[in-house]
């Protein structure tokens, strides 16, 4: 069995092993990481040899840590990364490069259509009618998107939302509320088979699925990095956040929104951003939480989006694609039966 795991912001971890009587055998670790002293590599191999194949990534990491010499230095990887690679090998997980990707730079649509399309396209990937897809949203209007489990009245000021003509929508993913207007943010969705994140914890999968974005932002001169659980940030402040949903069909929806040039005054009128929410971000002002891509790159939103697509293609390939009539019709049906209903919007009052 063979497994690979590219540590977000780090190095590639490669493992080869066999399964014998429910235990790991013939284990070998490799990769482009740095490790001192040399003897530490043998210590890791010996620590993993004979472990039950049912061991979790955390249990594997604990065994490795206990076996490492006191002076061991691991650069570009961690014992946990080795554990993830082993779990992926045992569960036959796949990598980005194993798939033929479709990239959709979607036409401007109403926000509610984008929310419905996220559910439809994830279901289509799970059913095998669509291959793994990266879709960039383009908006024809503004919206506030609250997380699947958020309280409507705690997150939104409905009076101010109505005053500014901003509809409030509830998405199927968890996480916090997002405010977006046409051309002030970049939102993309990944629709992927569950095999791509097989063996990963939710936290690992967030960073893994957005690693290409971090590389793209660094290529634009931004000191970007991932802050657990779901923030894309930089030395100058938060850029955006991600959310995720795993559907019963086995596919995963992972989407992220990054600020380009958000109207902070309007955002704080429409969203109820409490002091507790601000304090856990280490700031006292909502405006300081918005750090637009425009100010860090000097590029237009369209050029930033093209750069993101270019990085994805360079790393994993991808052919231009489009939505099908059937997918659009299914999204329209979901809008009528779910996303445009009071029952869904106020399911958490």
C-alpha positions as CSV (number, residue, x, y, z in Angstrom):
1,X,0.0,0.0,0.0
2,X,1.2,3.5,-0.9
3,X,0.1,6.8,0.6
4,X,1.0,10.4,0.1
5,X,0.1,13.5,2.1
6,X,1.3,17.1,1.2
7,X,1.5,19.0,4.4
8,X,-0.3,22.4,3.9
9,X,2.6,24.9,3.8
10,X,5.0,22.1,4.3
11,X,6.5,19.0,2.6
12,X,5.4,15.8,1.0
13,X,5.1,12.7,3.2
14,X,5.2,9.4,1.5
15,X,4.6,6.0,3.1
16,X,4.8,2.4,1.8
17,X,3.5,-0.5,3.8
18,X,1.8,-3.9,3.9
19,X,-1.1,-5.2,5.9
20,X,-0.5,-8.5,7.7
21,X,-2.9,-10.1,10.1
22,X,-4.4,-6.7,11.0
23,X,-1.0,-5.0,11.6
24,X,1.3,-2.7,9.6
25,X,4.3,-4.5,8.2
26,X,7.3,-3.5,6.0
27,X,6.7,0.2,6.8
28,X,8.9,2.8,5.1
29,X,8.7,6.6,5.3
30,X,10.0,8.9,2.6
31,X,9.5,12.4,1.4
32,X,11.1,15.8,0.7
33,X,11.0,16.9,4.4
34,X,14.0,17.6,6.6
35,X,14.8,15.3,9.6
36,X,17.7,15.3,12.0
37,X,19.5,13.1,13.1
38,X,19.5,10.5,10.4
39,X,18.8,7.8,12.9
40,X,15.4,9.4,13.5
41,X,14.1,8.0,10.2
42,X,14.7,4.4,11.4
43,X,13.1,5.2,14.7
44,X,9.9,6.3,13.0
45,X,9.9,3.2,10.8
46,X,10.3,1.0,13.9
47,X,7.6,2.8,15.8
48,X,5.0,2.3,13.1
49,X,6.0,-1.4,12.4
50,X,3.5,-3.7,14.0
51,X,0.9,-1.1,14.9
52,X,-2.7,-2.3,14.4
53,X,-4.1,-1.2,11.0
54,X,-7.1,0.2,13.0
55,X,-4.8,2.8,14.7
56,X,-6.0,6.4,14.3
57,X,-3.7,9.1,12.9
58,X,-3.4,10.4,16.5
59,X,-2.4,7.0,17.9
60,X,0.2,6.6,15.2
61,X,1.6,10.1,15.9
62,X,1.8,9.3,19.6
63,X,3.8,6.1,18.9
64,X,6.2,8.1,16.7
65,X,6.7,10.9,19.2
66,X,7.5,8.3,21.9
67,X,10.2,6.7,19.7
68,X,11.9,9.8,18.5
69,X,15.3,10.8,20.0
70,X,15.1,13.8,22.3
71,X,17.2,15.8,19.9
72,X,15.1,15.0,16.8
73,X,14.2,17.9,14.6
74,X,11.3,17.6,12.1
75,X,11.0,20.3,9.5
76,X,8.2,20.5,7.0
77,X,6.2,17.6,8.5
78,X,4.9,16.3,11.9
79,X,4.2,12.8,13.4
80,X,0.5,13.7,12.8
81,X,1.3,14.1,9.0
82,X,2.8,10.6,9.0
83,X,-0.4,9.3,10.6
84,X,-2.6,11.0,8.0
85,X,-0.5,9.5,5.2
86,X,-0.7,6.0,6.7
87,X,-4.5,6.3,7.2
88,X,-4.8,7.4,3.6
89,X,-2.8,4.5,2.3
90,X,-4.8,2.0,4.3
91,X,-8.1,3.4,3.1
92,X,-7.0,3.8,-0.5
93,X,-7.4,7.6,-0.6
94,X,-6.6,9.5,-3.7
95,X,-4.9,12.8,-4.4
96,X,-5.8,15.9,-6.4
97,X,-3.7,14.8,-9.4
98,X,-5.6,11.5,-9.6
99,X,-8.7,13.2,-11.0
100,X,-9.7,15.0,-14.1
101,X,-10.9,18.4,-12.9
102,X,-13.5,20.7,-14.3
103,X,-13.2,24.4,-13.7
104,X,-16.3,26.6,-14.0
105,X,-16.0,30.4,-13.9
106,X,-19.7,30.8,-13.5
107,X,-21.8,33.5,-15.0
108,X,-23.3,36.1,-12.7
109,X,-26.2,34.6,-10.8
110,X,-28.4,35.5,-7.9
111,X,-26.9,34.5,-4.5
112,X,-29.7,32.0,-3.8
113,X,-28.9,30.2,-7.1
114,X,-25.3,29.8,-6.0
115,X,-26.4,28.4,-2.6
116,X,-28.7,25.9,-4.3
117,X,-26.1,24.9,-6.9
118,X,-23.6,24.0,-4.1
119,X,-26.0,21.3,-2.9
120,X,-26.9,20.1,-6.3
121,X,-23.3,19.8,-7.6
122,X,-22.1,18.0,-4.5
123,X,-24.9,15.5,-5.0
124,X,-24.0,15.1,-8.7
125,X,-20.4,14.3,-7.8
126,X,-21.5,11.8,-5.1
127,X,-23.7,10.1,-7.7
128,X,-20.9,9.9,-10.2
129,X,-22.7,12.1,-12.8
130,X,-20.1,14.9,-12.5
131,X,-16.4,14.7,-11.9
132,X,-14.5,16.7,-9.3
133,X,-15.2,20.4,-10.0
134,X,-13.9,23.8,-8.9
135,X,-16.5,26.5,-9.4
136,X,-16.0,30.2,-8.9
137,X,-19.1,32.2,-8.0
138,X,-19.9,35.4,-9.7
139,X,-22.8,37.4,-8.2
140,X,-25.6,39.5,-9.8
141,X,-26.6,40.9,-6.4
142,X,-25.7,41.2,-2.7
143,X,-26.5,38.8,0.1
144,X,-25.8,37.7,3.7
145,X,-25.2,34.0,4.1
146,X,-25.7,32.6,7.6
147,X,-24.2,29.2,8.6
148,X,-26.4,26.1,8.7
149,X,-26.5,26.1,12.5
150,X,-26.6,29.9,13.3
151,X,-29.4,31.7,14.9
152,X,-31.1,34.1,12.4
153,X,-31.9,36.8,15.0
154,X,-28.5,36.6,16.6
155,X,-26.6,37.1,13.4
156,X,-28.7,39.5,11.3
157,X,-30.3,42.9,11.7
158,X,-33.3,42.4,9.4
159,X,-34.2,46.1,9.3
160,X,-30.8,47.2,8.0
161,X,-30.7,44.3,5.6
162,X,-34.0,45.4,4.2
163,X,-32.8,49.0,4.1
164,X,-29.9,48.1,2.0
165,X,-31.8,45.6,-0.2
166,X,-29.7,42.7,1.0
167,X,-31.4,39.3,1.1
168,X,-30.5,36.9,3.9
169,X,-29.9,33.2,3.0
170,X,-29.0,30.1,5.0
171,X,-26.4,27.8,3.4
172,X,-25.9,24.1,4.0
173,X,-22.4,24.4,5.5
174,X,-21.6,25.4,9.1
175,X,-19.5,28.3,10.1
176,X,-20.1,32.0,10.5
177,X,-22.1,34.6,8.5
178,X,-20.7,36.1,5.3
179,X,-21.6,39.4,3.7
180,X,-21.0,39.8,0.0
181,X,-21.8,42.1,-2.8
182,X,-20.9,41.8,-6.5
183,X,-17.2,42.4,-7.1
184,X,-16.2,42.7,-3.4
185,X,-15.3,39.1,-2.7
186,X,-14.0,36.0,-4.3
187,X,-15.9,32.8,-3.6
188,X,-15.1,29.3,-4.9
189,X,-16.6,25.9,-4.3
190,X,-14.9,22.5,-4.5
191,X,-17.1,19.5,-5.1
192,X,-15.0,16.4,-4.5
193,X,-15.4,12.7,-3.9
194,X,-14.9,11.6,-0.3
195,X,-11.8,9.5,-1.3
196,X,-9.9,12.8,-1.7
197,X,-10.0,13.5,2.1
198,X,-10.1,9.8,3.2
199,X,-8.2,9.3,6.5
200,X,-8.2,13.0,7.4
201,X,-9.8,14.7,10.3
202,X,-12.1,17.6,9.5
203,X,-9.3,20.0,10.6
204,X,-6.8,18.4,8.3
205,X,-9.2,18.4,5.4
206,X,-9.8,22.1,5.6
207,X,-6.2,23.0,5.3
208,X,-5.6,20.3,2.7
209,X,-8.4,21.4,0.4
210,X,-7.3,25.1,0.5
211,X,-3.5,24.5,0.3
212,X,-3.5,25.4,-3.5
213,X,-5.1,28.8,-2.6
214,X,-2.4,29.5,-0.1
215,X,0.2,28.8,-2.8
216,X,-1.6,31.0,-5.2
217,X,-1.8,33.9,-2.8
218,X,1.9,33.6,-2.0
219,X,2.5,33.8,-5.7
220,X,0.7,37.2,-5.7
221,X,3.1,38.4,-2.9
222,X,0.8,37.9,0.0
223,X,2.2,36.3,3.2
224,X,-0.7,33.9,3.4
225,X,-1.2,31.0,5.7
226,X,-4.0,28.8,7.1
227,X,-5.2,29.4,10.6
228,X,-7.2,26.5,12.1
229,X,-10.0,25.7,11.8
230,X,-11.1,27.5,8.7
231,X,-9.4,30.9,8.2
232,X,-7.3,32.0,5.3
233,X,-5.2,34.8,6.7
234,X,-2.0,36.8,6.2
235,X,0.5,38.8,8.2
236,X,-1.7,41.9,7.6
237,X,-4.9,40.2,8.8
238,X,-7.7,37.8,7.9
239,X,-8.5,37.4,4.2
240,X,-11.3,34.9,4.3
241,X,-12.9,31.7,5.7
242,X,-13.9,28.3,4.5
243,X,-16.8,26.0,5.3
244,X,-17.5,22.4,4.5
245,X,-20.3,19.8,4.3
246,X,-20.1,16.1,3.7
247,X,-23.3,14.7,2.1
248,X,-24.7,11.2,2.4
249,X,-23.7,10.3,-1.1
250,X,-20.1,10.5,-0.1
251,X,-19.1,13.7,-1.8
252,X,-17.7,16.8,0.0
253,X,-18.6,20.4,-0.5
254,X,-15.8,22.8,0.5
255,X,-16.2,26.5,-0.2
256,X,-14.4,29.6,0.8
257,X,-15.0,33.4,0.5
258,X,-12.1,35.9,0.5
259,X,-12.5,39.6,0.9
260,X,-11.6,41.8,-2.1
261,X,-13.0,45.2,-1.2
262,X,-15.8,44.9,1.4
263,X,-17.9,47.9,2.6
264,X,-17.1,47.4,6.3
265,X,-19.7,50.0,7.4
266,X,-22.5,48.3,5.6
267,X,-21.3,44.9,6.7
268,X,-21.5,45.9,10.4
269,X,-24.9,47.4,9.9
270,X,-26.3,44.2,8.5
271,X,-24.5,41.7,10.6
272,X,-24.7,41.6,14.4
273,X,-20.9,41.2,15.1
274,X,-20.6,40.9,18.8
275,X,-17.8,41.8,21.1
276,X,-17.1,38.1,21.9
277,X,-16.8,37.3,18.2
278,X,-14.3,40.2,17.8
279,X,-12.3,39.4,20.9
280,X,-11.5,35.9,19.7
281,X,-9.9,37.4,16.6
282,X,-7.6,39.6,18.7
283,X,-9.2,42.9,17.6
284,X,-11.7,45.4,18.8
285,X,-13.0,46.7,15.5
286,X,-15.0,44.9,12.8
287,X,-13.3,47.0,10.2
288,X,-9.9,45.7,11.1
289,X,-11.2,42.1,10.4
290,X,-11.6,43.0,6.7
291,X,-8.3,43.0,4.9
292,X,-9.1,43.2,1.2
293,X,-7.1,41.4,-1.5
294,X,-7.2,44.6,-3.4
295,X,-5.0,46.4,-0.9
296,X,-2.5,43.6,-0.8
297,X,-2.1,42.9,-4.5
298,X,-3.1,46.1,-6.3
299,X,-4.8,43.9,-8.8
300,X,-8.4,43.8,-10.1
301,X,-10.7,41.2,-8.7
302,X,-10.9,39.5,-12.2
303,X,-7.1,39.3,-12.3
304,X,-6.8,37.8,-8.9
305,X,-9.4,35.2,-9.8
306,X,-7.6,34.4,-13.0
307,X,-4.4,34.0,-11.0
308,X,-6.1,31.5,-8.6
309,X,-7.4,29.5,-11.6
310,X,-3.9,29.5,-13.1
311,X,-2.3,28.1,-10.0
312,X,-4.9,25.3,-9.7
313,X,-4.3,24.4,-13.4
314,X,-0.6,24.4,-12.9
315,X,-0.8,22.1,-9.9
316,X,-3.6,19.7,-10.9
317,X,-4.8,20.5,-14.4
318,X,-8.4,21.2,-15.2
319,X,-10.5,21.9,-18.3
320,X,-13.1,24.7,-18.6
321,X,-16.6,23.5,-18.1
322,X,-20.2,24.7,-17.6
323,X,-23.3,23.8,-15.7
324,X,-25.8,21.5,-17.3
325,X,-29.5,22.3,-17.9
326,X,-30.4,19.5,-15.6
327,X,-28.2,20.9,-12.8
328,X,-29.7,24.4,-13.2
329,X,-33.2,22.9,-13.2
330,X,-32.5,20.9,-10.0
331,X,-31.2,24.1,-8.3
332,X,-34.4,26.0,-9.3
333,X,-36.4,23.2,-7.7
334,X,-34.3,23.4,-4.5
335,X,-34.8,27.1,-4.3
336,X,-38.6,26.6,-4.4
337,X,-38.7,23.7,-1.9
338,X,-35.9,24.7,0.4
339,X,-33.7,27.7,0.2
340,X,-36.5,30.3,-0.4
341,X,-38.7,29.0,2.3
342,X,-39.2,30.5,5.8
343,X,-38.9,27.1,7.3
344,X,-35.3,26.7,6.1
345,X,-34.2,30.3,6.7
346,X,-35.6,30.3,10.3
347,X,-34.9,26.7,11.1
348,X,-32.7,28.1,13.9
349,X,-34.7,31.2,15.0
